């Protein structure tokens, strides 16, 4: 997901984002009350943030263990193609167990986050999915033993104009 940097956000937009990030189910009325604005004005701003792709999705965060996805791994991959080629990244992103794909600098080309039920299902993922991507030349896997902090929330600046 690439978002252009030419989006202007004022302090009200940032306040809306902060409130919605804390609770995406916050009602328009509660947003308006917090911001001391008319509900119609807040709704218009939220719609504009959606149109500008500042707000890209509303989602529910689920405990992975509750649905049997107890193993978290980060996989570094090297590909045979040149830097900047996204073919492998696109193929990786199509794999259901892959949560994140990052093109990285350094010796490896990609850093991939996956969740599976256990080590056997991770091995199955590697054999049945990753091995079919012919541009991957090496894989290094790091299995997470315990997670201390994991979040998607961003640090949204206070009262600054962002452009």
N, CA, C and O of each residue as an XYZ file, in Angstrom:
652
protein
N       0.853     -1.157      0.000
C       0.000      0.000      0.000
C       0.905      1.227      0.000
O       1.695      1.412      0.926
N       0.801      2.046     -1.001
C       1.601      3.264     -1.110
C       0.648      4.446     -1.075
O      -0.320      4.511     -1.833
N       0.943      5.377     -0.180
C       0.129      6.578     -0.065
C       1.011      7.766     -0.401
O       2.124      7.893      0.110
N       0.513      8.616     -1.248
C       1.275      9.798     -1.631
C       1.405     10.753     -0.454
O       0.554     10.776      0.435
N       2.482     11.544     -0.454
C       2.754     12.467      0.648
C       2.120     13.836      0.478
O       2.325     14.706      1.325
N       1.373     14.056     -0.566
C       0.817     15.390     -0.796
C      -0.573     15.551     -0.181
O      -1.427     16.224     -0.757
N      -0.802     14.953      0.956
C      -2.076     15.057      1.663
C      -1.895     16.056      2.800
O      -0.991     15.913      3.624
N      -2.754     17.060      2.840
C      -2.682     18.055      3.897
C      -3.644     17.696      5.021
O      -4.836     17.498      4.783
N      -3.132     17.612      6.235
C      -3.951     17.312      7.404
C      -3.783     18.428      8.416
O      -2.659     18.798      8.755
N      -4.895     18.970      8.903
C      -4.808     20.004      9.931
C      -5.039     19.374     11.302
O      -5.196     18.157     11.407
N      -5.062     20.195     12.352
C      -5.183     19.674     13.720
C      -6.517     18.954     13.962
O      -6.582     18.033     14.776
N      -7.559     19.361     13.273
C      -8.856     18.683     13.420
C      -8.794     17.289     12.792
O      -9.265     16.317     13.382
N      -8.209     17.195     11.591
C      -8.038     15.892     10.949
C      -7.224     14.958     11.850
O      -7.572     13.791     12.026
N      -6.145     15.484     12.411
C      -5.293     14.665     13.285
C      -6.054     14.218     14.533
O      -5.889     13.089     14.993
N      -6.882     15.101     15.074
C      -7.698     14.733     16.240
C      -8.700     13.640     15.885
O      -8.913     12.706     16.658
N      -9.308     13.762     14.719
C     -10.246     12.727     14.255
C      -9.515     11.394     14.139
O     -10.018     10.370     14.601
N      -8.344     11.400     13.532
C      -7.574     10.169     13.352
C      -7.189      9.551     14.693
O      -7.272      8.336     14.871
N      -6.772     10.385     15.620
C      -6.388      9.902     16.953
C      -7.576      9.220     17.642
O      -7.441      8.127     18.191
N      -8.730      9.873     17.605
C      -9.929      9.320     18.248
C     -10.396      8.040     17.559
O     -10.775      7.075     18.222
N     -10.367      8.038     16.237
C     -10.837      6.861     15.501
C      -9.856      5.698     15.617
O     -10.262      4.537     15.593
N      -8.576      6.006     15.741
C      -7.598      4.940     15.901
C      -7.767      4.248     17.247
O      -7.587      3.034     17.354
N      -8.109      5.014     18.264
C      -8.362      4.431     19.587
C      -9.629      3.580     19.584
O      -9.698      2.562     20.272
N     -10.638      4.000     18.804
C     -11.901      3.265     18.744
C     -12.546      3.521     17.388
O     -13.209      4.541     17.198
N     -12.359      2.608     16.453
C     -12.902      2.816     15.104
C     -14.425      2.739     15.075
O     -15.056      3.097     14.081
N     -15.006      2.269     16.177
C     -16.469      2.195     16.253
C     -17.083      3.442     16.904
O     -18.285      3.476     17.165
N     -16.270      4.452     17.161
C     -16.790      5.674     17.765
C     -17.855      6.267     16.838
O     -17.663      6.342     15.625
N     -18.956      6.677     17.413
C     -20.033      7.224     16.589
C     -19.689      8.640     16.143
O     -18.869      9.325     16.754
N     -20.330      9.051     15.076
C     -20.137     10.401     14.571
C     -20.546     11.434     15.622
O     -19.914     12.483     15.746
N     -21.598     11.135     16.372
C     -22.074     12.044     17.423
C     -21.008     12.194     18.513
O     -20.749     13.303     18.982
N     -20.387     11.071     18.915
C     -19.341     11.141     19.940
C     -18.090     11.858     19.426
O     -17.445     12.602     20.163
N     -17.761     11.628     18.172
C     -16.643     12.357     17.570
C     -16.914     13.859     17.614
O     -16.062     14.646     18.027
N     -18.098     14.235     17.186
C     -18.475     15.658     17.161
C     -18.429     16.264     18.551
O     -17.967     17.392     18.729
N     -18.910     15.514     19.539
C     -18.907     15.993     20.921
C     -17.468     16.202     21.419
O     -17.164     17.220     22.042
N     -16.601     15.245     21.144
C     -15.189     15.347     21.558
C     -14.486     16.536     20.908
O     -13.651     17.195     21.528
N     -14.836     16.798     19.655
C     -14.185     17.861     18.899
C     -14.909     19.202     18.997
O     -14.448     20.215     18.472
N     -16.061     19.183     19.684
C     -16.897     20.381     19.815
C     -17.240     20.965     18.446
O     -17.073     22.157     18.185
N     -17.724     20.074     17.587
C     -18.108     20.443     16.222
C     -19.488     19.882     15.925
O     -20.009     19.051     16.669
N     -20.065     20.341     14.845
C     -21.352     19.808     14.393
C     -21.127     18.419     13.788
O     -20.143     18.209     13.080
N     -22.030     17.468     14.062
C     -21.883     16.127     13.499
C     -21.747     16.118     11.973
O     -20.993     15.313     11.426
N     -22.457     16.988     11.295
C     -22.373     17.023      9.830
C     -20.968     17.422      9.354
O     -20.465     16.894      8.363
N     -20.346     18.360     10.076
C     -18.987     18.800      9.711
C     -17.973     17.681      9.944
O     -17.049     17.499      9.151
N     -18.149     16.936     11.032
C     -17.248     15.823     11.340
C     -17.414     14.721     10.295
O     -16.430     14.172      9.799
N     -18.656     14.404      9.967
C     -18.922     13.367      8.967
C     -18.279     13.730      7.628
O     -17.698     12.875      6.959
N     -18.386     14.989      7.248
C     -17.791     15.450      5.988
C     -16.273     15.268      6.013
O     -15.676     14.843      5.023
N     -15.655     15.592      7.149
C     -14.200     15.435      7.266
C     -13.789     13.959      7.209
O     -12.798     13.616      6.564
N     -14.543     13.093      7.878
C     -14.233     11.660      7.863
C     -14.343     11.132      6.434
O     -13.485     10.371      5.985
N     -15.383     11.527      5.728
C     -15.558     11.090      4.335
C     -14.387     11.550      3.467
O     -13.917     10.804      2.608
N     -13.916     12.781      3.691
C     -12.770     13.292      2.931
C     -11.501     12.509      3.260
O     -10.692     12.233      2.375
N     -11.327     12.149      4.539
C     -10.165     11.344      4.933
C     -10.204      9.964      4.273
O      -9.165      9.410      3.913
N     -11.393      9.425      4.120
C     -11.553      8.146      3.417
C     -11.246      8.307      1.923
O     -10.546      7.480      1.338
N     -11.768      9.367      1.316
C     -11.558      9.607     -0.120
C     -10.085      9.826     -0.439
O      -9.596      9.393     -1.482
N      -9.376     10.508      0.476
C      -7.947     10.777      0.282
C      -7.076      9.571      0.615
O      -5.855      9.623      0.464
N      -7.700      8.490      1.065
C      -7.007      7.252      1.453
C      -6.100      7.456      2.670
O      -5.085      6.776      2.822
N      -6.484      8.408      3.539
C      -5.814      8.544      4.831
C      -6.372      7.460      5.747
O      -5.616      6.757      6.418
N      -7.690      7.328      5.772
C      -8.339      6.201      6.442
C      -8.535      5.156      5.352
O      -9.290      5.369      4.404
N      -7.846      4.024      5.496
C      -7.880      3.024      4.425
C      -8.734      1.806      4.752
O      -9.086      1.040      3.855
N      -9.075      1.617      6.040
C      -9.847      0.430      6.386
C     -10.330      0.528      7.828
O      -9.682      1.128      8.685
N     -11.478     -0.076      8.065
C     -11.977     -0.263      9.416
C     -11.894     -1.768      9.682
O     -12.309     -2.570      8.846
N     -11.362     -2.146     10.833
C     -11.117     -3.562     11.056
C     -11.311     -3.949     12.515
O     -11.404     -3.089     13.391
N     -11.369     -5.234     12.762
C     -11.442     -5.771     14.111
C     -10.150     -6.517     14.391
O      -9.712     -7.324     13.572
N      -9.544     -6.261     15.523
C      -8.313     -6.963     15.897
C      -8.688     -8.218     16.670
O      -9.386     -8.140     17.682
N      -8.237     -9.357     16.206
C      -8.581    -10.655     16.794
C      -7.337    -11.267     17.428
O      -6.247    -11.195     16.861
N      -7.500    -11.865     18.591
C      -6.410    -12.570     19.252
C      -6.052    -13.782     18.389
O      -6.888    -14.670     18.226
N      -4.837    -13.852     17.829
C      -4.473    -14.961     16.935
C      -4.606    -16.334     17.603
O      -5.014    -17.297     16.954
N      -4.272    -16.432     18.873
C      -4.361    -17.718     19.573
C      -5.808    -18.205     19.671
O      -6.063    -19.409     19.698
N      -6.745    -17.267     19.725
C      -8.165    -17.633     19.833
C      -8.656    -18.368     18.588
O      -9.633    -19.114     18.655
N      -7.992    -18.163     17.462
C      -8.381    -18.842     16.229
C      -7.317    -19.860     15.793
O      -7.254    -20.250     14.627
N      -6.494    -20.275     16.746
C      -5.531    -21.339     16.500
C      -4.258    -20.943     15.781
O      -3.514    -21.816     15.334
N      -3.988    -19.656     15.657
C      -2.765    -19.198     14.988
C      -1.736    -18.808     16.040
O      -1.534    -17.628     16.327
N      -1.099    -19.807     16.599
C      -0.209    -19.607     17.740
C       1.233    -19.313     17.353
O       2.004    -18.831     18.182
N       1.610    -19.592     16.117
C       3.004    -19.398     15.718
C       3.136    -18.142     14.861
O       2.453    -17.985     13.849
N       4.018    -17.265     15.286
C       4.342    -16.044     14.552
C       5.785    -16.159     14.098
O       6.667    -16.492     14.890
N       6.024    -15.885     12.830
C       7.385    -15.943     12.304
C       7.641    -14.776     11.364
O       6.746    -14.293     10.670
N       8.898    -14.340     11.366
C       9.367    -13.342     10.416
C      10.359    -14.047      9.508
O      11.275    -14.724      9.974
N      10.168    -13.884      8.220
C      10.974    -14.610      7.255
C      11.686    -13.614      6.345
O      11.050    -12.806      5.668
N      13.005    -13.685      6.342
C      13.809    -12.867      5.442
C      14.059    -13.665      4.181
O      14.425    -14.839      4.244
N      13.864    -13.037      3.046
C      14.012    -13.729      1.761
C      14.888    -12.936      0.814
O      14.865    -11.706      0.783
N      15.645    -13.667      0.058
C      16.443    -13.075     -1.011
C      15.853    -13.564     -2.322
O      15.485    -14.732     -2.445
N      15.763    -12.677     -3.296
C      15.210    -13.033     -4.603
C      16.267    -12.867     -5.681
O      17.261    -12.166     -5.491
N      16.044    -13.511     -6.802
C      17.019    -13.502     -7.894
C      16.947    -12.262     -8.774
O      17.835    -12.040     -9.598
N      15.910    -11.456     -8.614
C      15.746    -10.291     -9.489
C      16.389     -9.045     -8.892
O      16.883     -9.058     -7.764
N      16.372     -7.976     -9.668
C      17.010     -6.734     -9.242
C      16.155     -5.971     -8.234
O      14.944     -6.170     -8.144
N      16.807     -5.102     -7.485
C      16.140     -4.264     -6.487
C      15.050     -3.431     -7.156
O      15.254     -2.877     -8.236
N      13.915     -3.350     -6.515
C      12.817     -2.556     -7.043
C      11.793     -3.377     -7.808
O      10.699     -2.889     -8.090
N      12.127     -4.599     -8.145
C      11.173     -5.475     -8.834
C      10.178     -5.982     -7.793
O      10.580     -6.539     -6.771
N       8.902     -5.797     -8.043
C       7.884     -6.163     -7.052
C       7.169     -7.474     -7.367
O       6.226     -7.840     -6.664
N       7.592     -8.178     -8.396
C       6.930     -9.415     -8.797
C       6.843    -10.416     -7.649
O       5.774    -10.967     -7.383
N       7.958    -10.652     -6.972
C       7.981    -11.604     -5.856
C       7.105    -11.107     -4.722
O       6.365    -11.890     -4.126
N       7.174     -9.829     -4.416
C       6.364     -9.251     -3.335
C       4.875     -9.441     -3.607
O       4.107     -9.747     -2.695
N       4.478     -9.263     -4.833
C       3.067     -9.440     -5.207
C       2.648    -10.890     -5.023
O       1.554    -11.164     -4.530
N       3.511    -11.819     -5.415
C       3.209    -13.249     -5.235
C       3.136    -13.608     -3.757
O       2.254    -14.367     -3.353
N       4.034    -13.084     -2.951
C       4.023    -13.335     -1.506
C       2.735    -12.802     -0.876
O       2.136    -13.454     -0.020
N       2.319    -11.619     -1.305
C       1.124    -10.982     -0.741
C      -0.148    -11.776     -1.021
O      -1.138    -11.617     -0.307
N      -0.140    -12.618     -2.036
C      -1.311    -13.430     -2.371
C      -1.496    -14.616     -1.423
O      -2.570    -15.216     -1.386
N      -0.463    -14.955     -0.660
C      -0.517    -16.119      0.226
C      -1.291    -15.763      1.483
O      -0.968    -14.787      2.159
N      -2.297    -16.540      1.792
C      -3.231    -16.249      2.881
C      -2.558    -16.072      4.248
O      -2.941    -15.177      5.001
N      -1.591    -16.885      4.577
C      -0.942    -16.823      5.890
C       0.003    -15.636      6.037
O       0.408    -15.294      7.148
N       0.350    -15.016      4.930
C       1.254    -13.861      4.946
C       0.477    -12.634      5.388
O      -0.508    -12.251      4.757
N       0.924    -12.019      6.476
C       0.266    -10.825      6.987
C       0.902     -9.541      6.493
O       0.214     -8.540      6.291
N       2.205     -9.565      6.298
C       2.916     -8.365      5.858
C       4.039     -8.766      4.910
O       4.665     -9.813      5.074
N       4.284     -7.919      3.919
C       5.414     -8.088      3.008
C       6.097     -6.734      2.900
O       5.482     -5.737      2.520
N       7.374     -6.718      3.241
C       8.148     -5.473      3.193
C       9.348     -5.673      2.268
O      10.072     -6.662      2.388
N       9.553     -4.747      1.360
C      10.766     -4.732      0.542
C      11.792     -3.988      1.379
O      11.549     -2.859      1.805
N      12.942     -4.616      1.618
C      13.907     -4.056      2.559
C      15.272     -3.817      1.917
O      15.601     -4.384      0.875
N      16.047     -2.967      2.566
C      17.427     -2.724      2.162
C      18.314     -3.717      2.900
O      17.954     -4.212      3.969
N      19.448     -3.998      2.335
C      20.375     -4.915      2.979
C      20.574     -6.160      2.156
O      20.276     -6.187      0.962
N      21.081     -7.194      2.804
C      21.402     -8.437      2.105
C      20.161     -9.127      1.555
O      20.192     -9.675      0.453
N      19.077     -9.103      2.311
C      17.835     -9.731      1.861
C      16.983     -8.724      1.107
O      17.209     -7.515      1.174
N      15.992     -9.254      0.381
C      15.103     -8.407     -0.421
C      13.767     -8.147      0.266
O      13.180     -7.077      0.106
N      13.282     -9.135      1.039
C      11.951     -9.058      1.635
C      11.972     -9.497      3.089
O      12.745    -10.369      3.487
N      11.110     -8.876      3.865
C      10.823     -9.327      5.222
C       9.332     -9.603      5.254
O       8.517     -8.723      4.975
N       8.983    -10.844      5.601
C       7.604    -11.305      5.530
C       7.164    -11.757      6.919
O       7.880    -12.489      7.602
N       5.984    -11.317      7.324
C       5.394    -11.732      8.609
C       4.306    -12.748      8.310
O       3.414    -12.499      7.500
N       4.388    -13.909      8.978
C       3.376    -14.951      8.784
C       2.871    -15.448     10.132
O       3.581    -15.409     11.137
N       1.639    -15.910     10.128
C       1.052    -16.583     11.292
C       0.522    -17.930     10.833
O      -0.176    -18.033      9.825
N       0.874    -18.974     11.605
C       0.380    -20.313     11.331
C       0.009    -20.968     12.658
O       0.255    -20.412     13.728
N      -0.580    -22.144     12.572
C      -0.999    -22.859     13.779
C       0.198    -23.364     14.578
O       0.211    -23.286     15.807
N       1.207    -23.885     13.871
C       2.352    -24.499     14.557
C       3.508    -24.633     13.573
O       3.417    -24.184     12.431
N       4.602    -25.257     14.025
C       5.778    -25.382     13.164
C       5.522    -26.290     11.967
O       6.096    -26.078     10.899
N       4.674    -27.293     12.129
C       4.347    -28.177     11.007
C       3.613    -27.407      9.909
O       3.885    -27.602      8.724
N       2.695    -26.543     10.297
C       1.974    -25.758      9.279
C       2.875    -24.692      8.662
O       2.675    -24.307      7.510
N       3.855    -24.217      9.409
C       4.842    -23.288      8.840
C       5.668    -24.015      7.772
O       5.916    -23.477      6.693
N       6.084    -25.232      8.086
C       6.848    -26.022      7.121
C       6.016    -26.301      5.873
O       6.524    -26.238      4.754
N       4.758    -26.606      6.067
C       3.840    -26.837      4.944
C       3.714    -25.580      4.084
O       3.698    -25.661      2.855
N       3.627    -24.430      4.728
C       3.565    -23.148      4.011
C       4.814    -22.958      3.149
O       4.728    -22.542      1.994
N       5.957    -23.267      3.722
C       7.206    -23.107      2.973
C       7.269    -24.083      1.792
O       7.657    -23.706      0.686
N       6.886    -25.329      2.039
C       6.934    -26.352      0.975
C       5.908    -26.105     -0.128
O       6.216    -26.246     -1.311
N       4.694    -25.736      0.260
C       3.601    -25.653     -0.710
C       3.375    -24.272     -1.312
O       2.745    -24.156     -2.363
N       3.871    -23.237     -0.672
C       3.617    -21.885     -1.192
C       4.908    -21.164     -1.580
O       5.075    -20.757     -2.730
N       5.816    -21.010     -0.621
C       7.040    -20.261     -0.905
C       7.889    -20.948     -1.968
O       8.495    -20.274     -2.801
N       7.943    -22.272     -1.951
C       8.776    -23.002     -2.906
C       8.277    -22.850     -4.347
O       9.035    -23.072     -5.291
N       7.022    -22.476     -4.515
C       6.463    -22.296     -5.857
C       6.820    -20.939     -6.468
O       6.616    -20.716     -7.661
N       7.350    -20.045     -5.650
C       7.788    -18.735     -6.160
C       9.239    -18.906     -6.585
O      10.144    -18.900     -5.750
N       9.452    -19.056     -7.865
C      10.762    -19.452     -8.391
C      11.845    -18.386     -8.241
O      13.030    -18.698     -8.360
N      11.467    -17.147     -7.985
C      12.461    -16.080     -7.844
C      13.103    -16.057     -6.451
O      14.116    -15.384     -6.256
N      12.534    -16.776     -5.488
C      13.117    -16.815     -4.141
C      14.322    -17.747     -4.163
O      14.213    -18.913     -4.545
N      15.494    -17.210     -3.742
C      16.716    -18.019     -3.757
C      17.179    -18.433     -2.359
O      17.923    -19.403     -2.213
N      16.740    -17.700     -1.331
C      17.083    -18.112      0.030
C      16.055    -17.584      1.024
O      15.417    -16.553      0.809
N      15.919    -18.327      2.119
C      14.949    -17.999      3.165
C      15.615    -18.199      4.525
O      16.281    -19.208      4.758
N      15.429    -17.229      5.415
C      15.850    -17.350      6.818
C      14.626    -17.070      7.665
O      13.981    -16.033      7.509
N      14.309    -17.979      8.552
C      13.095    -17.858      9.353
C      13.440    -17.604     10.808
O      14.304    -18.267     11.382
N      12.751    -16.631     11.399
C      12.865    -16.353     12.825
C      11.499    -16.595     13.444
O      10.517    -15.945     13.085
N      11.447    -17.541     14.382
C      10.195    -17.853     15.061
C      10.131    -17.048     16.352
O      11.081    -17.028     17.133
N       9.000    -16.386     16.564
C       8.797    -15.563     17.751
C       8.417    -16.470     18.922
O       7.486    -17.269     18.818
N       9.138    -16.342     20.032
C       8.842    -17.129     21.230
C       7.788    -16.462     22.094
O       6.934    -17.130     22.678
N       7.855    -15.132     22.172
C       6.900    -14.379     22.988
C       6.828    -12.955     22.446
O       7.845    -12.372     22.071
N       5.639    -12.409     22.409
C       5.450    -11.039     21.942
C       5.208    -10.127     23.133
O       4.292    -10.353     23.924
N       6.028     -9.101     23.256
C       5.892     -8.127     24.342
C       4.986     -6.982     23.918
O       4.184     -6.491     24.713
N       5.110     -6.558     22.674
C       4.276     -5.473     22.149
C       4.056     -5.689     20.670
O       4.990     -5.979     19.922
N       2.821     -5.547     20.260
C       2.468     -5.619     18.846
C       1.277     -4.698     18.646
O       0.244     -4.860     19.296
N       1.416     -3.752     17.767
C       0.311     -2.829     17.527
C       0.353     -2.302     16.111
O       1.399     -2.299     15.462
N      -0.788     -1.862     15.644
C      -0.894     -1.229     14.338
C      -1.055      0.281     14.470
O      -0.885      1.009     13.491
N      -1.379      0.757     15.670
C      -1.617      2.182     15.856
C      -0.354      2.987     15.558
O       0.765      2.575     15.863
N      -0.577      4.140     14.955
C       0.503      5.056     14.644
C       0.573      6.148     15.697
O      -0.422      6.444     16.359
N       1.726      6.738     15.850
C       1.857      7.911     16.709
C       1.435      9.104     15.844
O       2.144      9.497     14.917
N       0.283      9.662     16.163
C      -0.255     10.780     15.382
C       0.164     12.075     16.061
O      -0.114     12.261     17.246
N       0.825     12.972     15.343
C       1.328     14.207     15.939
C       0.189     15.076     16.485
O      -0.942     15.033     16.001
N       0.523     15.847     17.485
C      -0.431     16.786     18.085
C      -0.333     18.138     17.389
O       0.758     18.680     17.216
N      -1.478     18.675     16.994
C      -1.625     20.065     16.545
C      -0.550     20.565     15.590
O      -0.090     21.699     15.721
N      -0.149     19.747     14.646
C       0.781     20.198     13.613
C       0.082     20.033     12.280
O      -0.749     19.144     12.102
N       0.427     20.892     11.358
C      -0.101     20.731     10.007
C       0.828     19.773      9.270
O       2.035     19.999      9.189
N       0.259     18.720      8.743
C       1.026     17.703      8.024
C       0.776     17.881      6.539
O      -0.374     17.943      6.104
N       1.821     17.962      5.773
C       1.647     18.048      4.307
C       2.755     17.319      3.612
O       2.789     17.274      2.382
